[in-house]
Amino acid sequence: MTIRFDLSEGSLRAQSHYRQVALDQMRPISRKYDLAEHALPREWVDYWWREGRFGAKGGAALANDGFVTICLQAEQLCWGDAGLYLRMPTPALGGSAVSAAGTKEQQAKFMAGFREVGGQPIWGAMAITEPHAGSDAAAIETTAEFDPATDEWILNGTKIFCTAGEGASTEPGGFVVVWATLDKAAGRAAIKSFVVPAGTPGMQLLGCEKKLGIRASDTATLRFENCRVPKDNLLGRAEVKKQEAAKAGEASSKDSSKDSSKDKGFKGAMATFDASRPIVAAMATGVGRAALEFLIEELARQGVVIRYDAPPRERTAIEKDVIEMEADLQAARLLTWRAAWMMNKGRPNNLEASMAKAKAGLAVTKITQKAVQILGPLGHSRKLLVEKWMRDAKINDIYEGTQQINQLIVARRILDYSSAVLR
Amino acid sequence: MIDFEPSEEQALIIETVHQFAENEIRPRSRETDESGVPPQALLAAAHELGLVANGLPEAMGGGGARSALTGALIAEELGWGDMALALAILSPGLVGFPVADHGAESLRRRVLPGLLGPSFVPGSLALVEPRFDFDVFHPKTTARRDGDAYRIDGLKCHVPWLAGGRHVVVIACESEGTGSGAAGPLAAFVVERDAAGLRAEPEQNMGLCGLPTAELVLEGVRVPAESRLAASDADLRRLIDRGRIAIAATALGAARAAFEVARDYARQRETFGQPIATRQAIAFKLADMAIEIDGARLLVWEAAAALDAGAEAARQVRLAQDQTARVALVVADSAVQVFGGHGYIRDYLPEMSLRNLAGLASYEALALV
C-alpha cells in the first residue's frame, strides 16, 4: 500500500470505453433532447438497455476498485451528457436504497428485472423531496399506515423532484423507493422507505418539471393516494426506535459505512448518500471537464495556447483563469476518487463524500460559467454545447445535498458536533 | 492502482516527524519568529532524524531513499510545526540534492560529506531575484565562461542564509556576450559562501522571520568549471519543480495548523451564550478551509507522484503550486477572521500564519525534496 494515482487496468478500460460511448451515443443527440425536454431519448435508452449496461466488451467486472470505476463511468458519461446519464434505464438511487437497506429477498425481488437480458427498459427512482421539505428530509409529511386486515402499507402524500420518476412509476418492472413517516410526532426515527412497484394503483404521475438544465432527465411529481404496497415492501424494520428519535440523525451518524447501515431507518437511508455523493461529484466533474476541454481546444484553434510555465506576472487573464479552473477541477476529481476509494475499503466516508460533493458542485458551477464568459458569443450560442453545460452543471451544487448541506455535514464532522448542536 | 494510504514506512515517518513538530518545533515557533534565530539545539535534533540525509545517495553515506512524495509528507508535518523552522531544517537539501543529482564526483566528495556529518550544516539556494517580474526559468543573473572558470554576476534574494553554512547553489543564465539579461540556458553553480565578490545582506521580511535569509550581491564571482553542475536546462526545471512541491507541502502544513487552531478556538469562544463554531457563518468557513486543504494536498501528492515516476509533471506542479498558494492564503486569512481581534495579536498563531503564507509565489526554491 502506498499513495499512488495510476488507475487499474480495469478502470482504464472502463474509462476509455465510456468515453467512446459518450462520443458515439450521447454527444450526437445531446442538443436534440435538451430541446425536446421530457421526450424519451429512445435511441439512447434502447442502446443502454440492449448493450450499454453490460459494460465494456469482455465484461469489465467490477474489481476491488469498483467505486472508483463507477465514478469514472459517471464522469465520462456526464462528459457526454448529464441529462441522458440521468435518463439511463437503471435502478439508480432506488437501487442504492434497496441494496443498502433491503434484505436478500427484497434485493432479489426488486432488482431482478434490471438483470434480465432483453425485454423492455425499466427504471428505479427514489422519492424523498416534498413541496415544502427538501434538505430537511426529516420534515416530510407523506404518511405510511399499516393495514393489518390486508397486511399492506397505505401511502399518502406528494413527492417532487423525483429523478427518473416518470419511467420508474410507469414502466412495469421498475419501482420507486418512497420515504414516508409512520408517525409525524416521532420525528426522523419514524421515517421509513417503501418500495412502490411501477403501476401500483394510487401512485400517480402528475408531470415533470421544466428545468434550467438536465432537460433530458424526467424530474417527476408523484402523488400517492391510498397507495397500497405489501408489508414486505418496507426497507428495514417497522419499529420506531425511541433512542434514535432522541439522538440527532444525518451527519451525527458515526457509523455510516455501507455495511452497518441495515435497519438503521433514517440513518441507514442517509448513509446511501455516502455512496451516491461521490458519484454525483464525479458526474459534476464530467460536465465541468466537457466545458473546460472545449474551452482549451477552442482557444488553441484561435491560436491561444495555455502556457503552464509562464511566470505569474506574464500570465494572461485567460491563462490565469484556465489554470485555476484546471486546478479546481482536478482537486474535485481527486477528492471524489478518495471518497470512492474509501467506499471500496469499507471505511466510513461521510466526511470525505461531502467534501467531494461540496468541492465538485461549486467548482463545476464556476468552471462552466467562466467558460461561457470567456467564450463570449460562442459561449452563449445554442449552436455549441457550452451554454448547455453551464445549465447542466448547476444542478450538481443543489441535488444530493446542496452546497450548504454538505458544508454543514463537513462542519459537524470536523467540529465533532451533532446535528442538534450545529443546525 | 489508485490508493490514498501512505505506505507503512511513510506512515511511520509521518508519525515521527509529527511528534517532533509537536514537541520540538511548535513550542519554539513564536520565539524564533520574534528573534529571527533558529535554535541551534533544535536544528541539531532535527539533523539527527536524518530527514534530508535519508534522501541523499547511499554511496555518500545517505539513505538513498529519494522521493518527492515522501518529501512532501515530511515537509507538511514540519510546516505544521512551523514554516520557517521547517525550511531551516530542510535547508541542507538545497545544496545536497542538486549536488547529489548533478555534481561531478569531485564536487560530491567536497560538499556532501559535510552535510552528512554528525552536526547540522545548513545549505543555501539562490534562485529568486528581487523584481516583481522575476521569471524563475529566465533569471537575470549571468554566468560567463572565463578560461577554466565561470564569472557570475547578479542579484538574488530570499536566499536562506543560516549560520554555519558553507555552500550556496546559484542559478543563473549562461551568457556568451557581455550585455546584461542573458537568454542562455539555465545553469547552476556551487559557490563557496566566502567567495570573493559575493556579499550577503541580511533581509528583513514580513513573514518567515524565523528563517534567516539574505540578499546576495554577486559581482564578478569566479568559480572553477568543476563547480558547475552537469544539469541541463530540463534537469534544472525538474529540480525547481521539486522545490515547488516541497514549498507547497510545507505551506499546506502551515495552513493546516492555522485551520486547526481556528477550529479549536471556535469551539471555545462564545458569543451570545454559544460557541461561535455553532454559527453557520463560522462553521461553513471552517468546512471550506478543511475541504480546500484536502483538495490542495491531493494535487500536491499527485504532482509529487508524477515527479517520482519521472513523468512530465510541469503542468501538474503548476496546478498544485497555484492551488496551494491560493488555498494557504485563504485559510490563513480565514483563521485570522475566526479569531477576530485576537487573530491580529501576536500571542496567537493566525497572524503569523498570514504573514508566512502571503506571497507564497515568491517563495520559489526555499526548499528541495
Interface residues (C-beta under 8 A of the other chain):
Chain A: M1 T2 I3 R4 F5 D6 L7 S8 S11 D65 V68 Y308 D309 P311 P312 R313 E314 I323 E324 E326 A327 D328 Q330 A331 A332 L334 L335 W337 R338 W341 M342 M355 A358 K359 Q404 Q407 L408 V410 A411 R412 I414 L415 Y417 V421 L422 R423
Chain B: M1 I2 D3 F4 E5 P6 S7 E8 Q10 L69 F132 D133 F134 D135 V136 F137 R237 R263 A266 R267 A277 T278 Q280 A283 F284 L286 A287 D288 A290 I291 E292 D294 G295 A296 L298 L299 W301 E302 A305 A306 A314 R315 R318 L319 A320 D322 Q323 R326 A361
